[in-house]
Structures are given as C-alpha cells and as structure tokens.
Amino acid sequence: MSRKNACSAEEAAGREVCTVLDVLNRVSGKWSLGVLSETTRGPVRFAELERSLNGISRRILTLTLRQLEENGLLTRTVYPTVPPKVEYTATDQARELYAQLTGLTAWAARHSAPAPHADAP
C-alpha cells in the first residue's frame, strides 16, 4: 500500500489498516468529533451546535453536518413548522464509534510525553 489515505479494493481485501483508514477518514474533519460529542447527548439544533463549537463558521458547520449525515453518522430531522425546526442526532453507529474513539483518551493520557521544561538540558 502506498502512503495515501485511501485503499484500493485490492488493497482493502483483508487489510485491517484499510478499514481503520476508512473509519478515520469519516471523522477526520476538524469539527467532526465536536459535532459527534454534542449529538450523542441527544437531538441538537443548528444554532445550539454553532454556539457550542466555539470558532466554527456556519459554512463549515453545514459542510460537516452534511458529511456526517452522508456517512451515516447523523440523522437530520426536519419538523414541518414555521420557521422550520431542524434537529441533528447521532445514529447508533455514531454513538458506538464515539465511545470507541473516546476510549483512546486513556491511552493518550498514559502515553503523552510531558512538556519539556525551558531549563532542561
């Protein structure tokens, strides 16, 4: 396999690394995990997401939501009201994935290097 972020069908057959790359590509956007974090707690509206994800633009939030929905990780529900009410909810698949990804925090804490001191040799 070459050094790229995708595997061909031939490479993917029986290769765990290709499966992992596929999963990581589905949630690799800068804001994807933040959106998943918010939506795994329950239905959330666009404006709520925008407020909770400090620094995200409306355009990027929209693109991130679309990508996660296309990947089967979010459900978008539109209510027939005026003005329309739209809620986003993590799918069961997203909740399972998020639980696995947050499980990495214990590993990261155990293996994070201490910050070097300015007076260290």
Contacts in CASP RR format, 6 or more apart in sequence:
PFRMAT RR
TARGET T0000
AUTHOR 0000-0000-0000
METHOD contacts of the structure
MODEL  1
MSRKNACSAEEAAGREVCTVLDVLNRVSGKWSLGVLSETTRGPVRFAELE
RSLNGISRRILTLTLRQLEENGLLTRTVYPTVPPKVEYTATDQARELYAQ
LTGLTAWAARHSAPAPHADAP
1 7 0 8 1.000
1 11 0 8 1.000
1 15 0 8 1.000
1 17 0 8 1.000
1 18 0 8 1.000
5 21 0 8 1.000
5 25 0 8 1.000
6 21 0 8 1.000
6 25 0 8 1.000
7 15 0 8 1.000
7 17 0 8 1.000
7 18 0 8 1.000
7 21 0 8 1.000
7 22 0 8 1.000
11 18 0 8 1.000
12 18 0 8 1.000
12 19 0 8 1.000
12 22 0 8 1.000
23 97 0 8 1.000
26 32 0 8 1.000
26 71 0 8 1.000
26 73 0 8 1.000
27 33 0 8 1.000
27 36 0 8 1.000
27 68 0 8 1.000
27 73 0 8 1.000
27 97 0 8 1.000
27 101 0 8 1.000
29 64 0 8 1.000
29 67 0 8 1.000
30 60 0 8 1.000
31 53 0 8 1.000
31 56 0 8 1.000
31 60 0 8 1.000
31 61 0 8 1.000
31 64 0 8 1.000
32 64 0 8 1.000
32 67 0 8 1.000
32 68 0 8 1.000
33 98 0 8 1.000
33 101 0 8 1.000
34 53 0 8 1.000
35 49 0 8 1.000
35 53 0 8 1.000
35 61 0 8 1.000
35 64 0 8 1.000
35 65 0 8 1.000
35 68 0 8 1.000
35 74 0 8 1.000
35 88 0 8 1.000
36 68 0 8 1.000
36 73 0 8 1.000
36 90 0 8 1.000
36 94 0 8 1.000
36 97 0 8 1.000
36 98 0 8 1.000
37 98 0 8 1.000
38 44 0 8 1.000
38 48 0 8 1.000
38 49 0 8 1.000
38 52 0 8 1.000
38 53 0 8 1.000
39 49 0 8 1.000
39 74 0 8 1.000
39 88 0 8 1.000
39 89 0 8 1.000
39 90 0 8 1.000
39 94 0 8 1.000
40 90 0 8 1.000
40 94 0 8 1.000
40 95 0 8 1.000
40 98 0 8 1.000
42 89 0 8 1.000
42 90 0 8 1.000
43 77 0 8 1.000
43 87 0 8 1.000
43 88 0 8 1.000
43 89 0 8 1.000
44 52 0 8 1.000
44 87 0 8 1.000
44 88 0 8 1.000
44 89 0 8 1.000
45 85 0 8 1.000
45 86 0 8 1.000
45 87 0 8 1.000
45 88 0 8 1.000
46 61 0 8 1.000
46 65 0 8 1.000
46 86 0 8 1.000
46 88 0 8 1.000
49 56 0 8 1.000
49 61 0 8 1.000
49 65 0 8 1.000
49 88 0 8 1.000
50 56 0 8 1.000
50 58 0 8 1.000
50 61 0 8 1.000
53 61 0 8 1.000
56 64 0 8 1.000
65 74 0 8 1.000
65 76 0 8 1.000
65 88 0 8 1.000
68 74 0 8 1.000
68 94 0 8 1.000
69 75 0 8 1.000
69 76 0 8 1.000
69 88 0 8 1.000
72 91 0 8 1.000
72 93 0 8 1.000
72 94 0 8 1.000
73 90 0 8 1.000
73 91 0 8 1.000
73 93 0 8 1.000
73 94 0 8 1.000
73 97 0 8 1.000
74 88 0 8 1.000
74 89 0 8 1.000
74 90 0 8 1.000
74 91 0 8 1.000
74 94 0 8 1.000
75 88 0 8 1.000
75 89 0 8 1.000
75 90 0 8 1.000
75 91 0 8 1.000
76 86 0 8 1.000
76 87 0 8 1.000
76 88 0 8 1.000
77 86 0 8 1.000
77 87 0 8 1.000
77 88 0 8 1.000
77 89 0 8 1.000
78 84 0 8 1.000
78 85 0 8 1.000
78 86 0 8 1.000
79 85 0 8 1.000
79 86 0 8 1.000
79 87 0 8 1.000
90 98 0 8 1.000
END
